[in-house]
Amino acid sequence: MLLFWLKKFIAFWMMPLSFCVVAIAAGLVLMRFPKRARLGRALAISGLVGLLVFSNKYTAKWLLRPLETRYAPIPELAAGAPVPANLAECRFVVVLGGGHGTTPGMAAANRLSSSSLARVTEGVRILRVLPDAKLVVSGPGGPNHDTHASVLRQAALSLGVAPERILTIDQAHDTEDESRHTQRLAQGQRVALVTSAWHMPRSMALFRSAGLEAVACPTDFQTHAHDAFYFDNLLWTTAALERSSLAFRERIGYLWIWLRGKA
Protein backbone atom coordinates (compact mmCIF):
# COMPACT_ATOMS: atom_id res chain seq x y z
CA MET A 1 0.00 0.00 0.00
CA LEU A 2 2.90 2.37 0.80
CA LEU A 3 4.36 1.77 -2.67
CA PHE A 4 0.95 2.50 -4.21
CA TRP A 5 0.67 5.91 -2.55
CA LEU A 6 4.33 6.72 -3.22
CA LYS A 7 3.75 6.02 -6.91
CA LYS A 8 0.69 8.29 -6.89
CA PHE A 9 2.60 11.07 -5.13
CA ILE A 10 5.55 11.01 -7.55
CA ALA A 11 3.26 10.82 -10.59
CA PHE A 12 1.26 13.82 -9.36
CA TRP A 13 4.33 16.07 -9.41
CA MET A 14 5.24 14.89 -12.90
CA MET A 15 1.89 15.97 -14.38
CA PRO A 16 1.93 19.02 -16.70
CA LEU A 17 -0.08 21.29 -14.39
CA SER A 18 1.91 20.45 -11.27
CA PHE A 19 5.25 20.70 -13.05
CA CYS A 20 4.44 24.01 -14.71
CA VAL A 21 3.01 25.61 -11.57
CA VAL A 22 6.09 24.58 -9.57
CA ALA A 23 8.34 26.02 -12.30
CA ILE A 24 6.45 29.33 -12.26
CA ALA A 25 6.46 29.53 -8.45
CA ALA A 26 10.16 28.70 -8.23
CA GLY A 27 10.90 31.22 -10.94
CA LEU A 28 9.03 34.00 -9.14
CA VAL A 29 10.92 33.26 -5.91
CA LEU A 30 14.32 33.20 -7.63
CA MET A 31 13.57 36.51 -9.40
CA ARG A 32 13.73 38.19 -5.97
CA PHE A 33 17.45 37.44 -5.79
CA PRO A 34 19.62 39.44 -8.23
CA LYS A 35 22.10 36.61 -8.79
CA ARG A 36 19.29 34.15 -9.61
CA ALA A 37 16.94 36.52 -11.45
CA ARG A 38 17.92 35.26 -14.90
CA LEU A 39 17.31 31.65 -13.92
CA GLY A 40 14.05 32.70 -12.27
CA ARG A 41 12.77 34.40 -15.41
CA ALA A 42 13.69 31.34 -17.47
CA LEU A 43 11.80 29.04 -15.11
CA ALA A 44 8.72 31.28 -14.93
CA ILE A 45 8.56 31.71 -18.71
CA SER A 46 9.10 27.97 -19.25
CA GLY A 47 6.24 27.18 -16.88
CA LEU A 48 3.90 29.62 -18.64
CA VAL A 49 4.83 28.30 -22.07
CA GLY A 50 4.34 24.74 -20.82
CA LEU A 51 0.84 25.55 -19.59
CA LEU A 52 -0.03 27.07 -22.96
CA VAL A 53 1.35 24.09 -24.86
CA PHE A 54 -0.34 21.39 -22.77
CA SER A 55 -3.66 23.28 -22.62
CA ASN A 56 -3.85 23.40 -26.40
CA LYS A 57 -6.45 21.11 -27.98
CA TYR A 58 -4.19 20.07 -30.83
CA THR A 59 -1.33 19.19 -28.49
CA ALA A 60 -3.64 17.09 -26.31
CA LYS A 61 -4.93 15.18 -29.33
CA TRP A 62 -1.36 14.67 -30.61
CA LEU A 63 -0.34 13.21 -27.24
CA LEU A 64 -3.37 10.95 -26.78
CA ARG A 65 -3.89 9.68 -30.31
CA PRO A 66 -0.96 7.18 -30.38
CA LEU A 67 -2.28 5.58 -27.18
CA GLU A 68 -5.86 5.34 -28.45
CA THR A 69 -4.96 3.81 -31.82
CA ARG A 70 -2.81 0.99 -30.43
CA TYR A 71 -5.83 -1.33 -30.30
CA ALA A 72 -8.83 -1.27 -32.63
CA PRO A 73 -12.32 -0.91 -31.14
CA ILE A 74 -14.80 -3.76 -31.25
CA PRO A 75 -17.07 -3.10 -34.27
CA GLU A 76 -20.85 -2.85 -34.18
CA LEU A 77 -22.24 -6.23 -33.12
CA ALA A 78 -25.49 -6.60 -35.01
CA ALA A 79 -28.08 -9.06 -33.73
CA GLY A 80 -27.66 -12.43 -35.42
CA ALA A 81 -24.34 -11.52 -37.04
CA PRO A 82 -21.30 -13.70 -36.28
CA VAL A 83 -19.16 -12.55 -33.36
CA PRO A 84 -15.44 -12.02 -34.12
CA ALA A 85 -13.68 -15.33 -33.46
CA ASN A 86 -11.25 -14.01 -30.84
CA LEU A 87 -14.08 -12.35 -28.91
CA ALA A 88 -16.41 -15.36 -29.16
CA GLU A 89 -13.95 -17.45 -27.11
CA CYS A 90 -14.00 -15.05 -24.13
CA ARG A 91 -15.62 -16.35 -20.95
CA PHE A 92 -15.23 -13.15 -18.95
CA VAL A 93 -15.84 -9.51 -19.84
CA VAL A 94 -13.64 -7.50 -17.46
CA VAL A 95 -14.54 -3.84 -16.89
CA LEU A 96 -11.77 -1.90 -15.17
CA GLY A 97 -12.75 0.75 -12.64
CA GLY A 98 -12.69 4.46 -13.41
CA GLY A 99 -14.18 6.26 -10.42
CA HIS A 100 -17.55 7.45 -9.16
CA GLY A 101 -19.11 10.08 -6.95
CA THR A 102 -21.26 9.76 -3.83
CA THR A 103 -24.75 11.26 -3.78
CA PRO A 104 -27.41 9.43 -1.73
CA GLY A 105 -30.47 8.50 -3.74
CA MET A 106 -28.81 9.01 -7.12
CA ALA A 107 -28.94 6.20 -9.69
CA ALA A 108 -25.68 4.27 -9.98
CA ALA A 109 -25.24 5.17 -13.66
CA ASN A 110 -25.39 8.86 -12.77
CA ARG A 111 -22.80 8.44 -10.03
CA LEU A 112 -20.22 6.99 -12.39
CA SER A 113 -17.50 9.12 -13.94
CA SER A 114 -17.73 9.56 -17.71
CA SER A 115 -14.94 7.00 -18.16
CA SER A 116 -16.65 4.43 -15.92
CA LEU A 117 -19.99 4.91 -17.63
CA ALA A 118 -18.43 4.38 -21.06
CA ARG A 119 -16.61 1.28 -19.79
CA VAL A 120 -19.60 -0.44 -18.22
CA THR A 121 -21.80 0.39 -21.23
CA GLU A 122 -19.25 -1.19 -23.56
CA GLY A 123 -18.92 -4.18 -21.24
CA VAL A 124 -22.68 -4.77 -21.31
CA ARG A 125 -22.76 -4.35 -25.11
CA ILE A 126 -20.15 -7.09 -25.49
CA LEU A 127 -21.72 -9.33 -22.84
CA ARG A 128 -24.98 -9.40 -24.81
CA VAL A 129 -23.35 -11.34 -27.65
CA LEU A 130 -21.53 -13.73 -25.29
CA PRO A 131 -24.32 -15.72 -23.61
CA ASP A 132 -21.92 -17.94 -21.62
CA ALA A 133 -19.69 -15.14 -20.34
CA LYS A 134 -19.61 -13.41 -16.95
CA LEU A 135 -19.23 -9.67 -16.39
CA VAL A 136 -16.40 -8.78 -14.00
CA VAL A 137 -16.46 -5.27 -12.49
CA SER A 138 -13.69 -3.88 -10.34
CA GLY A 139 -12.84 -1.11 -7.91
CA PRO A 140 -12.36 -0.54 -4.17
CA GLY A 141 -14.20 1.82 -1.83
CA GLY A 142 -13.34 4.14 1.01
CA PRO A 143 -14.49 3.90 4.63
CA ASN A 144 -18.31 4.00 4.90
CA HIS A 145 -18.61 4.33 1.12
CA ASP A 146 -19.79 1.91 -1.55
CA THR A 147 -17.06 0.12 -3.43
CA HIS A 148 -16.62 1.15 -7.02
CA ALA A 149 -17.28 -2.46 -8.04
CA SER A 150 -20.69 -2.36 -6.33
CA VAL A 151 -21.64 0.86 -8.13
CA LEU A 152 -20.59 -0.63 -11.47
CA ARG A 153 -22.58 -3.76 -10.62
CA GLN A 154 -25.69 -1.72 -9.88
CA ALA A 155 -25.26 0.19 -13.15
CA ALA A 156 -24.93 -3.08 -15.06
CA LEU A 157 -28.11 -4.40 -13.39
CA SER A 158 -29.95 -1.27 -14.49
CA LEU A 159 -28.78 -1.97 -18.04
CA GLY A 160 -30.41 -5.40 -17.97
CA VAL A 161 -27.61 -7.76 -16.90
CA ALA A 162 -28.80 -10.68 -14.76
CA PRO A 163 -27.37 -10.65 -11.20
CA GLU A 164 -25.92 -14.16 -11.52
CA ARG A 165 -23.78 -13.05 -14.47
CA ILE A 166 -21.90 -10.35 -12.52
CA LEU A 167 -18.74 -10.92 -10.49
CA THR A 168 -17.07 -8.18 -8.43
CA ILE A 169 -13.47 -7.45 -7.49
CA ASP A 170 -13.50 -4.89 -4.68
CA GLN A 171 -9.99 -5.24 -3.26
CA ALA A 172 -7.95 -4.11 -6.29
CA HIS A 173 -6.41 -0.64 -5.94
CA ASP A 174 -4.85 -0.28 -9.40
CA THR A 175 -4.65 -1.99 -12.78
CA GLU A 176 -1.88 -4.33 -11.68
CA ASP A 177 -4.03 -5.52 -8.77
CA GLU A 178 -6.97 -5.95 -11.14
CA SER A 179 -4.89 -8.14 -13.45
CA ARG A 180 -3.86 -10.43 -10.59
CA HIS A 181 -7.42 -10.81 -9.26
CA THR A 182 -8.73 -11.46 -12.77
CA GLN A 183 -6.11 -14.13 -13.33
CA ARG A 184 -7.35 -16.02 -10.27
CA LEU A 185 -10.96 -15.75 -11.51
CA ALA A 186 -10.31 -16.65 -15.14
CA GLN A 187 -8.08 -19.68 -14.47
CA GLY A 188 -6.49 -19.52 -17.91
CA GLN A 189 -9.66 -18.72 -19.87
CA ARG A 190 -9.66 -15.86 -22.37
CA VAL A 191 -11.08 -12.53 -21.22
CA ALA A 192 -12.44 -9.45 -23.00
CA LEU A 193 -10.72 -6.46 -21.41
CA VAL A 194 -12.75 -3.24 -21.36
CA THR A 195 -11.14 0.06 -20.41
CA SER A 196 -10.58 3.53 -21.82
CA ALA A 197 -8.69 3.53 -25.12
CA TRP A 198 -5.89 5.71 -23.68
CA HIS A 199 -5.48 3.25 -20.79
CA MET A 200 -5.51 0.10 -22.93
CA PRO A 201 -1.78 -0.25 -23.81
CA ARG A 202 -0.72 -0.35 -20.15
CA SER A 203 -3.67 -2.55 -19.18
CA MET A 204 -2.94 -5.12 -21.88
CA ALA A 205 0.73 -5.24 -20.87
CA LEU A 206 -0.20 -5.88 -17.23
CA PHE A 207 -2.78 -8.54 -18.10
CA ARG A 208 -0.25 -10.34 -20.31
CA SER A 209 2.30 -10.14 -17.51
CA ALA A 210 -0.25 -11.75 -15.16
CA GLY A 211 -0.55 -14.69 -17.57
CA LEU A 212 -3.92 -13.73 -19.05
CA GLU A 213 -4.99 -14.01 -22.67
CA ALA A 214 -6.98 -10.83 -23.19
CA VAL A 215 -8.88 -9.35 -26.13
CA ALA A 216 -8.64 -5.54 -26.10
CA CYS A 217 -12.05 -3.81 -26.13
CA PRO A 218 -11.21 -0.10 -25.91
CA THR A 219 -13.86 2.54 -25.23
CA ASP A 220 -14.14 6.11 -23.91
CA PHE A 221 -12.23 7.52 -26.88
CA GLN A 222 -11.07 11.12 -26.46
CA THR A 223 -9.84 11.51 -30.06
CA HIS A 224 -11.21 10.48 -33.45
CA ALA A 225 -9.49 10.16 -36.80
CA HIS A 226 -12.01 11.86 -39.08
CA ASP A 227 -13.50 14.64 -37.00
CA ALA A 228 -14.23 17.84 -38.91
CA PHE A 229 -11.66 20.56 -38.38
CA TYR A 230 -12.76 23.80 -36.74
CA PHE A 231 -10.74 26.84 -35.77
CA ASP A 232 -11.33 26.21 -32.07
CA ASN A 233 -9.38 22.95 -32.42
CA LEU A 234 -6.30 25.19 -32.14
CA LEU A 235 -7.46 26.95 -28.97
CA TRP A 236 -6.76 26.31 -25.28
CA THR A 237 -9.06 24.69 -22.71
CA THR A 238 -8.80 23.09 -19.28
CA ALA A 239 -10.23 19.92 -20.85
CA ALA A 240 -7.23 19.81 -23.19
CA LEU A 241 -4.90 20.15 -20.19
CA GLU A 242 -6.69 17.21 -18.58
CA ARG A 243 -6.24 15.10 -21.72
CA SER A 244 -2.55 16.00 -21.89
CA SER A 245 -2.27 14.90 -18.25
CA LEU A 246 -3.90 11.56 -19.11
CA ALA A 247 -1.32 11.03 -21.83
CA PHE A 248 1.54 11.85 -19.45
CA ARG A 249 0.16 9.63 -16.71
CA GLU A 250 -0.20 6.65 -19.01
CA ARG A 251 3.31 7.00 -20.40
CA ILE A 252 4.78 7.36 -16.91
CA GLY A 253 2.79 4.33 -15.80
CA TYR A 254 3.95 2.32 -18.79
CA LEU A 255 7.57 3.30 -18.12
CA TRP A 256 7.16 2.15 -14.51
CA ILE A 257 5.92 -1.32 -15.47
CA TRP A 258 8.53 -1.58 -18.25
CA LEU A 259 11.32 -0.90 -15.76
CA ARG A 260 9.91 -3.74 -13.64
CA GLY A 261 9.81 -6.14 -16.58
CA LYS A 262 6.01 -6.24 -16.89
CA ALA A 263 5.74 -4.69 -20.36
C-alpha positions in Angstrom: 0.0 0.0 0.0 2.9 2.4 0.8 4.4 1.8 -2.7 1.0 2.5 -4.2 0.7 5.9 -2.5 4.3 6.7 -3.2 3.7 6.0 -6.9 0.7 8.3 -6.9 2.6 11.1 -5.1 5.5 11.0 -7.5 3.3 10.8 -10.6 1.3 13.8 -9.4 4.3 16.1 -9.4 5.2 14.9 -12.9 1.9 16.0 -14.4 1.9 19.0 -16.7 -0.1 21.3 -14.4 1.9 20.5 -11.3 5.3 20.7 -13.1 4.4 24.0 -14.7 3.0 25.6 -11.6 6.1 24.6 -9.6 8.3 26.0 -12.3 6.4 29.3 -12.3 6.5 29.5 -8.5 10.2 28.7 -8.2 10.9 31.2 -10.9 9.0 34.0 -9.1 10.9 33.3 -5.9 14.3 33.2 -7.6 13.6 36.5 -9.4 13.7 38.2 -6.0 17.5 37.4 -5.8 19.6 39.4 -8.2 22.1 36.6 -8.8 19.3 34.1 -9.6 16.9 36.5 -11.4 17.9 35.3 -14.9 17.3 31.6 -13.9 14.1 32.7 -12.3 12.8 34.4 -15.4 13.7 31.3 -17.5 11.8 29.0 -15.1 8.7 31.3 -14.9 8.6 31.7 -18.7 9.1 28.0 -19.3 6.2 27.2 -16.9 3.9 29.6 -18.6 4.8 28.3 -22.1 4.3 24.7 -20.8 0.8 25.6 -19.6 0.0 27.1 -23.0 1.4 24.1 -24.9 -0.3 21.4 -22.8 -3.7 23.3 -22.6 -3.9 23.4 -26.4 -6.5 21.1 -28.0 -4.2 20.1 -30.8 -1.3 19.2 -28.5 -3.6 17.1 -26.3 -4.9 15.2 -29.3 -1.4 14.7 -30.6 -0.3 13.2 -27.2 -3.4 10.9 -26.8 -3.9 9.7 -30.3 -1.0 7.2 -30.4 -2.3 5.6 -27.2 -5.9 5.3 -28.4 -5.0 3.8 -31.8 -2.8 1.0 -30.4 -5.8 -1.3 -30.3 -8.8 -1.3 -32.6 -12.3 -0.9 -31.1 -14.8 -3.8 -31.3 -17.1 -3.1 -34.3 -20.9 -2.8 -34.2 -22.2 -6.2 -33.1 -25.5 -6.6 -35.0 -28.1 -9.1 -33.7 -27.7 -12.4 -35.4 -24.3 -11.5 -37.0 -21.3 -13.7 -36.3 -19.2 -12.5 -33.4 -15.4 -12.0 -34.1 -13.7 -15.3 -33.5 -11.3 -14.0 -30.8 -14.1 -12.4 -28.9 -16.4 -15.4 -29.2 -14.0 -17.4 -27.1 -14.0 -15.0 -24.1 -15.6 -16.3 -21.0 -15.2 -13.2 -18.9 -15.8 -9.5 -19.8 -13.6 -7.5 -17.5 -14.5 -3.8 -16.9 -11.8 -1.9 -15.2 -12.7 0.7 -12.6 -12.7 4.5 -13.4 -14.2 6.3 -10.4 -17.6 7.4 -9.2 -19.1 10.1 -7.0 -21.3 9.8 -3.8 -24.7 11.3 -3.8 -27.4 9.4 -1.7 -30.5 8.5 -3.7 -28.8 9.0 -7.1 -28.9 6.2 -9.7 -25.7 4.3 -10.0 -25.2 5.2 -13.7 -25.4 8.9 -12.8 -22.8 8.4 -10.0 -20.2 7.0 -12.4 -17.5 9.1 -13.9 -17.7 9.6 -17.7 -14.9 7.0 -18.2 -16.6 4.4 -15.9 -20.0 4.9 -17.6 -18.4 4.4 -21.1 -16.6 1.3 -19.8 -19.6 -0.4 -18.2 -21.8 0.4 -21.2 -19.2 -1.2 -23.6 -18.9 -4.2 -21.2 -22.7 -4.8 -21.3 -22.8 -4.3 -25.1 -20.2 -7.1 -25.5 -21.7 -9.3 -22.8 -25.0 -9.4 -24.8 -23.3 -11.3 -27.6 -21.5 -13.7 -25.3 -24.3 -15.7 -23.6 -21.9 -17.9 -21.6 -19.7 -15.1 -20.3 -19.6 -13.4 -16.9 -19.2 -9.7 -16.4 -16.4 -8.8 -14.0 -16.5 -5.3 -12.5 -13.7 -3.9 -10.3 -12.8 -1.1 -7.9 -12.4 -0.5 -4.2 -14.2 1.8 -1.8 -13.3 4.1 1.0 -14.5 3.9 4.6 -18.3 4.0 4.9 -18.6 4.3 1.1 -19.8 1.9 -1.5 -17.1 0.1 -3.4 -16.6 1.1 -7.0 -17.3 -2.5 -8.0 -20.7 -2.4 -6.3 -21.6 0.9 -8.1 -20.6 -0.6 -11.5 -22.6 -3.8 -10.6 -25.7 -1.7 -9.9 -25.3 0.2 -13.1 -24.9 -3.1 -15.1 -28.1 -4.4 -13.4 -30.0 -1.3 -14.5 -28.8 -2.0 -18.0 -30.4 -5.4 -18.0 -27.6 -7.8 -16.9 -28.8 -10.7 -14.8 -27.4 -10.7 -11.2 -25.9 -14.2 -11.5 -23.8 -13.0 -14.5 -21.9 -10.4 -12.5 -18.7 -10.9 -10.5 -17.1 -8.2 -8.4 -13.5 -7.4 -7.5 -13.5 -4.9 -4.7 -10.0 -5.2 -3.3 -7.9 -4.1 -6.3 -6.4 -0.6 -5.9 -4.8 -0.3 -9.4 -4.6 -2.0 -12.8 -1.9 -4.3 -11.7 -4.0 -5.5 -8.8 -7.0 -6.0 -11.1 -4.9 -8.1 -13.5 -3.9 -10.4 -10.6 -7.4 -10.8 -9.3 -8.7 -11.5 -12.8 -6.1 -14.1 -13.3 -7.4 -16.0 -10.3 -11.0 -15.7 -11.5 -10.3 -16.7 -15.1 -8.1 -19.7 -14.5 -6.5 -19.5 -17.9 -9.7 -18.7 -19.9 -9.7 -15.9 -22.4 -11.1 -12.5 -21.2 -12.4 -9.5 -23.0 -10.7 -6.5 -21.4 -12.7 -3.2 -21.4 -11.1 0.1 -20.4 -10.6 3.5 -21.8 -8.7 3.5 -25.1 -5.9 5.7 -23.7 -5.5 3.2 -20.8 -5.5 0.1 -22.9 -1.8 -0.3 -23.8 -0.7 -0.3 -20.2 -3.7 -2.6 -19.2 -2.9 -5.1 -21.9 0.7 -5.2 -20.9 -0.2 -5.9 -17.2 -2.8 -8.5 -18.1 -0.3 -10.3 -20.3 2.3 -10.1 -17.5 -0.2 -11.7 -15.2 -0.6 -14.7 -17.6 -3.9 -13.7 -19.0 -5.0 -14.0 -22.7 -7.0 -10.8 -23.2 -8.9 -9.3 -26.1 -8.6 -5.5 -26.1 -12.0 -3.8 -26.1 -11.2 -0.1 -25.9 -13.9 2.5 -25.2 -14.1 6.1 -23.9 -12.2 7.5 -26.9 -11.1 11.1 -26.5 -9.8 11.5 -30.1 -11.2 10.5 -33.5 -9.5 10.2 -36.8 -12.0 11.9 -39.1 -13.5 14.6 -37.0 -14.2 17.8 -38.9 -11.7 20.6 -38.4 -12.8 23.8 -36.7 -10.7 26.8 -35.8 -11.3 26.2 -32.1 -9.4 23.0 -32.4 -6.3 25.2 -32.1 -7.5 27.0 -29.0 -6.8 26.3 -25.3 -9.1 24.7 -22.7 -8.8 23.1 -19.3 -10.2 19.9 -20.8 -7.2 19.8 -23.2 -4.9 20.1 -20.2 -6.7 17.2 -18.6 -6.2 15.1 -21.7 -2.5 16.0 -21.9 -2.3 14.9 -18.3 -3.9 11.6 -19.1 -1.3 11.0 -21.8 1.5 11.9 -19.5 0.2 9.6 -16.7 -0.2 6.6 -19.0 3.3 7.0 -20.4 4.8 7.4 -16.9 2.8 4.3 -15.8 4.0 2.3 -18.8 7.6 3.3 -18.1 7.2 2.2 -14.5 5.9 -1.3 -15.5 8.5 -1.6 -18.3 11.3 -0.9 -15.8 9.9 -3.7 -13.6 9.8 -6.1 -16.6 6.0 -6.2 -16.9 5.7 -4.7 -20.4 
